Amino acid sequence: MTQLATALKAPVIGGRRIVRGDRITRTVLLVLLMLFAIVPLLSMFTAALAPQGSNPPGLSWPAHPHWGNFADAWTAANLLALFRSSVLIVLGVVPATVAMATAAGYGLAQLRVPGGKIIYGLLLAGLTIPYESLITPLYYDIQSLGLLGSRLAVVLPLIGLLMPFGVFWMRAHFVNAETALTEAGQLDGASTWQVFRRIHLPLAKPAISALMILFFLATWNQYLLPLVLIGDPAKRTVAGGLGAFQGQYGTNTALLCAGALLIIAPSLLVFLVFQRNFVKAILQGAIR
Amino acid sequence: MSYSRTAPRSDTATGTPPAPSDPALRGVAPVGPVPGRGSSAGRLRARRVRSRQWGALLWVAPAFLCYAAFVLYPLGQSIQYSFYNWDGIGIATPAGLANWQAIFTQPELLSAITHAFELIVFYTLFPVGAGLAAASLIRELKPGPLSTISRTILFIPQVLPLVAAGVAWTWLYSPNGLVNQILRATGLGGATRAWLGDFTFALPAVGVIGVWVMLGFCTVLLLSGIGKIDPALYEAAGLDGAGRLWQFRAVTLPGLRQELVVCTTFTVVAALASFDVIQVSTQGGPGYQTMVPGVEIYRLTFLDQRIGQASALAIFLTVLVLLVVWPIQRLGRTD
């Protein structure tokens, strides 16, 4: 084995000798995993280029790609309205939730909040509550508030539903923050607000932007709340709209695939642009 | 002999839900200068500190009130509804424990819960198992284009809305879809079927969608964990004569404990609380073959108008998730 390795002039990586066979296994494995992840989307893409109303094969480049399907799907799914609506909902949810979660996380980590342990315990309990478990009473609450069908019907509950994770995330950051700085600030006579604003907030920027990315995803991809609380698909989030689009054009494979691809394109684009931050944020979010 | 990661990450050890808040760290939180006992200045300071404590509530209040209004209050309502029969419009009549008994006696409700557990096999067991195998074979990704591209591509299923996963796979499973095309091309034409409409294969087919969503995420997470294990541990194990399998048991597994707990928790919750994928691909059918609690709650509320029954199932699901997640989290606590 060792002789073989030397014979192949194995490259030294991280101080360890890697046999070439390893490198091949590694690459083949990675490629297989990547194929599994990407092929369903490629299959949608080729189907989206088939003639409408036809029965396209699973995965093959059509002889005459119908690019016009994308234009038709754009109109049929009312995508402009859908994107505008998603952006409005995201703007309603994300900044407010992040601001409140940051304040609460700071309070619970750095200040002596009366009953803080109980408050934090109650919030933690909310981390695993499935949204379906709350949808029934939420529907009737939103109805009695007279908000059913408006975007606020999704924005308000989502702020509450995302809050446990937000507080959990920001508290985890502020607990590890430098306490010596706080003490120094207090000795200089700075108020709690000044210490937070001048010292801790600038240091928390990476944690806050990671949280914003995660909340953007959670809101943009939210399906259940818009489905139930907003009857008009054009006022829903993109994900909620896709469900309605599927219900309407389920039998028109080409149009459905084209519409679905257009609908996921922005999430994909945003992901590719912020790719590094996304992966880091999700990995951190998961680890914490 | 035991090998452990050289530098344990303290932040991960302290922040595992739903662990009670850690008293050790709260003690560290600054509370201002310690007042000198007895002196009048000290007493004055003490009063200021105390008043500041009540002021601290203001920092937490907005977040907690939003949470209370849209999570805790509805949760209480659900518990209350679960003891009534109500169609959502008329007058509710007390139902006693009937809605709760139905969960354990009505076959449809019971099968929804069984299916949720069967989905754990697909959402958790396959992705975590295969992800672990893949990650320990790949072990390290040289920083470079392949590493960046593979991370990006493996993550895509996790970033897309689950509805999109449902739509994509509904197409893949359709009679003309890719799955059947592959079967025909490999001479297994006899095995082709409309997968999502098949009484036997619908649930596994839906489960595979879960594998697709979760596998890349678990692999990337476990890979990043393996990258943090000190290579010296592998060398030490190698010098001690440990083979591949032994290295895996003695170095990789203990080193990945935290990541494994995260993968398992995340995927188990996703399996038990699944809704989007199934609502889009099968709506619980054919028959009740792929019915899960999430879809059943939705149908009971908005199609059957059985609010009490839906609420009982909702509370049951919440408790079930907590009961399953709790022991997994306990395993993850390193002390």
Interface residues (C-beta under 8 A of the other chain):
Chain A: I13 G14 G15 R16 T25 R26 T27 L29 L30 L33 M34 F36 A37 I38 V39 P40 L41 S43 M44 A47 N55 P56 P57 G58 L59 T97 M100 A101 A103 A104 Y106 G107 L108 A109 Q110 L111 R112 V113 P114 G116 K117 I119 Y120 G121 L122 L123 L124 A125 G126 L127 T128 I129 P130 Y131 E132 S133 L134 I135 T136 P137 L138 Y139 Y140 D141 L156 P157 I159 G160 L161 M163 P164 G166 V167 F168 A172 V175 N176 T179 T182 E183 Q186 L187 T192 L217 W220 N221 Y223 L224 L227 V228 V238 A239 G240 L242 G243 Q246 T253 L256 C257 A260 I263 I264 S267 L268 F271 L272 Q275 F278 V279 I282 L283 A286 I287 R288
Chain B: R9 S10 D11 T12 T14 G15 P17 P18 A19 P20 S21 L25 R26 V28 A29 P30 V31 G32 P33 R52 Q53 W54 G55 A56 L57 W59 V60 P62 A63 F64 C66 Y67 A68 A69 F70 V71 L72 Y73 P74 L75 Q77 S78 Y81 G88 A134 L137 I138 R139 E140 K142 L146 T148 I149 S150 R151 T152 I153 L154 F155 I156 P157 Q158 V159 L160 P161 L162 V163 A164 G166 V167 A168 W169 T170 W171 L172 S174 N176 G177 L178 V179 N180 Q181 I182 W212 L215 G216 F217 T219 V220 L221 S224 P231 Y234 E235 Q258 E259 V262 C263 F266 V269 L272 A273 F275 D276 Q279 V280 P293 G294 I297 Y298 T301 F302 I307 A310 S311 A314 I315 L317 T318 V321 L322 V325
